[in-house]
Amino acid sequence: AVFGHDGGFFSLAVGFFNCARLRAWIQTNMIDIQDLSLTYAGPQGPVHALKNINLHIQAGEVFGIIGRSGAGKSSLVRCMNLLNRPGSGKMIVNGRDLLQLSDAQLRQARQEIGMVFQHFNLLSSRTVFDNAALPLELAGVSKAEIAQRITPLLELVGLAHLANRYPAQISGGQKQRVGIARALASNPRVLLSDEATSALDPETTRSILDLLRQVNRELGVTVVLITHQMQVIKQIADRVAVMEAGQVVELGAVLDVFTNPQQAITQSLIDEIVPQELPASVQERVQALSLGLPAGQSGQLLRLSYAGDSAYQPVLSHLIRELGLDLSILHGQIDDIQGQTFGSLAVFASGPPAQITAAIAYLQRNGVQVRQQPQGGRHV
């Protein structure tokens, strides 16, 4: 009967397949946020801090959330362990909706969610070791087990030699490393970082971000990173959500967002690293080239963005050799996002109008983003 024409075996197989897919989906999405909203009581009425947020954060990734002050990013990350309790929606972490848990179940669930704060929140009367061990002491873990857990964590964060020092005797970057060790003490599945580097100098910031990436890779911890600095996202994040006015307005892989931002807020944040506005001297040069075009020629300022394999293709030499265009490279920048090359060029192309049109089409076919700026060229 199992193999009969009634399709029993087939239905059973499909059922197992769908269950396997469901289990894989649950395992893939460490954090699943559905229709989440949060409202505060303000002096002049309710403040809608979060509006119908939907996000899916994959297990094992470093996920960045960026926005200006007041965008709602810190409110959102504090919903991920219910330091903020949303008014509606679902906050599913590791397969459990935190909003449906009892107080005892929530305390247990929070042991799987570590958090690193902007301000280190270390106890001045406790040593580095004892500060890192505090969550375990509060959980009633034995001294022997605490030593077994904390000692390798201090090795991981580079503080084993400072275990007996007090907070007043270490630097700001070292204090944040203590905060990271403390957040990892309970073997969490998720590590929330709320502006953890914003009070640090650039060099220390880079070292802390490298440590968070190391924690992610070596321990398999999912990291959710809150920041207002696109440089932080560029260095460490796999994907990024851009927030504005309590909403997620853009979402994608970091490289895709950098090379093809869709929203004005995203473009302004990226402008910190890849300036969109050309220097005045370059704009003056564009005007000079435009005014100097011979009769019958057209000029066009092209803003080119490229990433990955397209960065290594000889596309500009093709435009010169095959299409007979004159190209003046006026401005450019090349950078790297976690091993992937990306960059931008401002190029003034001059030649027959049809050839410029063909050049733009050729660039786009070869993976180069092209923005035309007609004010930089003049048809004659």
N, C-alpha and C positions, 0 to 999 in steps of 0.2 A: 504494500500500500504506500510505503514511503516513496517508491520510485514510480508510482502509478501516474495515470493521465490527469489526476486531480491536481497535480502541481504541488503536492505536499512537500516533497523534497526541495523543490525550487523555492517555495515560500519560506521553508525553514532556513535555507542557505541565505536568501535575501535578508531574512531577519537577523541572522548572525552577522552578515555584512554590515547592515545598518547599525547594529549595536557596536560593532568594531569601529565604525566611522564616528559614532557618537562618543565612544570612549576616547578616540584619538582627538576629537574636537575639544573634549573637556580637558585632556592633558595638554593640548596645544595652547588653549586660552587660560592662562593663569588668573587673569582678572577680566571679568566680563561685566561691564557697566551698561545698564539698560534704563533709558528714559529717566535719568537721575536728575532731580531738582532739589535745590536748597534755598530757603528763604530765611533771612535774618530780620529781626525786628529793629528798624532804624528809628532815629528821633523824628523823622519826617514821614514815617510810613515804612512798609515792608521793603526790604532790599533783596532782589532776586539775584543771589550770588551765582547760582548754577541753574541752567535752563535746558532740561531735556538732553542731558549728556548721554551719548552712546559711544563706548570705546571697548575695544577688545585687545588686551595686552597679552602677547604670547609668552609662554613659559620659556625662560632662558634668555630673553632679549633685554636690551637696555632701551627703555622707552622714555623719551623726553617729552615734557610738557612745558611749553614756553609761552610767555605773554608779558605784556606790560603790567605795571602795578595796578591792582584792582581788577585784573582780567578774570580771576576766579581760580587760578591754578593751585594756590595753597589750600583754598577751600575744598577743591576736588581731591587733592592727595590726602587730606585729613578725613575725607569720607571713606578712604580705602581701608582704614582701621577703625572707623566710627568714632574718631575724636570729634568729628562733626557728624551728626545724624541727619541724613537727608530727609526731606519731607515726603518724597515719593520716589519710586523707581526701585531698581535692584542693584545691589553691590555684591557680586559673586566673586569670591576669592577662593581659589583652589577647589572649586566645585560646590562651595557653600555660600548661600545668600546670608550675609552677615546680619541683615535686618530681620531675619527670621529666627535668629539664635537666642537662646536664653542667656542670662547674664553669665552663668557658669560656662556655657558653650562659647560665648564670645571671648571670655578670658582665655580659654584654650586656643581659640582661633587666632587671637592676637599674638600668641607665642610663635606663630609662623610668619608674622609680619614685623620685621625690624624697622626702625625709623632713625634717621640721622637728621639733626636739626641744624639750622643756621647758627644758633648760639649753642655752645657745646654742652651747657647744662651739667657740668661736672661738679661733684661735691668736693669742696676745697679740703675737707678733713680726711678724705680717702685717697689712697695712692692710685697710681695708674691701674695696677692690677685690681684693686678693690672696686674702682669705678667700673671697670669692664665687667666685673663679676656680679655687680649689683642685681641685675635681673634674675640671676640664678639663685642668689641668696634669698630674694623675695619669694621665689618659687619653691624654696625649701630643699634645694639640691645640696647634697653632702659636700663637705670641703674637699674630699678626695676627687669627686667628680668635677667640681668647679676647677680644680687645678688641672685636670686632664683636658678640660675644654678651653680654659682661658690661656694657658701657656702657649699652645700652638697658634691661637688667634693673635696674641701679641707678637709672635714671630711673623705671622702673615702681614700685619700692619707695620712691621718694622720698629716695634717698641719693646722688644724683649729686654733690652739693656736698660730700659727706663722704668721697669715694672714697679720699683719701690719709690719712685719720685712722686711728688705731689703736683697738682695742676699749676700752682704758682711757679714751679720750677721747669716747666716745659713751654714750648712755643705754641702759637695758635694752630699751626698745621699739625703739630703733635697732639694737641687737644682734640682736634677733629678725628685723628686716627684712633684715639681712645673711644670717641663716640661711635666710630664704625665698629670697633671691636665689641663694644657694649651691645650694639644693635645686632651683631652676629652671634652673640653668646647663646641664644636659645635655638640655634640652628634653623633660622627662618627660611621659608621658601621665597619670600618677597622682601626686598629692601627698599624702603621709601626714603628718598633724599630730598628734603625741602630746603632749597637754596643753601646747600651745605658748603658751598665754596664762595658765597658772595662776600663774606667778610675777610677773605684771604687774598694775599698778593698773587699776581699772575703765575709766578713760578711754583708757589705752594699749591695753587689751584690745579695746575697741570699734574702735580704729583698726586694729589688726592683723587683726581679723575682717573689717573692711571691705576691707582689702587682699587677704585670701584670697578673698573674694567677687569682687573685681575680677580677680584672677588666673584664677579659674574662668570668668568671663564673657568676658574679653578673649582668653585663651589657650586656652580650651576644655579646661582640665585638670580631670580628675576629682579631687575633694578628699575625703579620708576624715579625719574630725575626731574625735579621742578627747578626752573631757572628763568631768568629774564635775559640771559646772555646767549646769543647764538653761537659764540665761540665754544661754549660748554657743550652744546648740542653737537656741533661739528666734531669735537674731539672724541666723544664717547658713544653717542646714541645710535641705535640701529634705525629706529623710526621716531617720528616727532608729531605731536599734535600742537597746533597753534590755537591759543585761546584769546578771545576778545569778548568783553561784556558778558561773561558767564557762559559762553558757547564755544564749542570747537568749530573753528571756521576753516581749518585746513588740516589734512592728515596725510602722511605718506612716508616713504623711505627718505632718509635724510638727504641722500644725493639727489633724488628726484625733486624734493622741495627746494633745495638750493639752486638747482639749475632751471627750474620752471615754476617759480612761485605764482600762485593764482590770486592771492588776496593782498590788498594794499598793506595790511599790518605785517604780513609775512615778508613782503619786499622791504619794508622799513627795517625789520629786524635783521634781514640778511645784509642790508646796506652797511651794517657795522663791520662786515668782513669783506664783502664784494660790493664796493660803492657803485650805485646805479648812476649817479650824477657825474658827468665828465668834468674834469677841471676846466677852468675858464680858458686857459691857454690852448687846450685841445679844441674847445668850441670855436675859438678864434681861428685856429688852423683849418677847421672844417669850412668856415665861411670863406677863407682865402682860397681854398681848393675849389669851392663851388663857383666863386666869381671868376676863377681862371680857366674854366672849362672852355675848350675850343668849340666852334660852331658844329652842331650836329651831334654833340656828345651829351650824355646825361651823367649826373653824379648822384650818389646815394650813400648816406651814412648807414652802415649796418652794424648792429650790436649783436655779436655772436656769443652764444653760450654752448659749451661742449662738456661732455663728461665721458668717462670710461674709454672704450675703444675709439670713439670719434676724436678724442684728443690726439691720437697718434696717426691719424690719416692725413695725407698730404693734400688736403682739400683746397687750400689757397693756391698752391702751385698749379693745380688743375685749372683753376679759374683763370690764371694768367696764361698758361700754355694752351689750353683748349678753347677758351672763350675769348681770348685776346683782351682781357680787362686789365686796367691799371689799378693796382691796389696800394693804398697808403695805410699802413698799420699805425694808428694814432695813439692807442692806449691798450693796455692789456694786463692781465693778472692770471697766474696759474697757482693752484693750491692742491691740497690732498685731503680727502675725507677717508680715513681708515684704509689707506692703501689704494683708493680710487681717485684718479686724477680728474679735476674739474677746473674750469677757467672761463675767462671771458675776454673778448677782443672788441675793440671799436675800430672798424675798417671803413675807409672811404673808397668806394668802388666807382670808377669812371669808365665810360665806354658807351656803345650803342644801347639804347633803352631795352631792346629785346634781349641782348646778351646779359644785362643786369638781372632781368626777370628770370632768365634761364639759370643764372648763377644762384639766385635765391632758392629756386626749386632744387638744384643740385645739392646745395648745402643741407636743406631739410631732408632730402632723401638719404643723406649720409649721417643723420643723427645729430645735426647741429641746429640748435634753436636760433632762429633769426628774428630780430626785431628791427623794423625799418623806421628810420627817423627822417621823414621828408624834409624837415627844416634844415637838414644838413646838406641837401643836394639841390640842384637846380636843373630843370630840363631846359635845353636851349634849342 
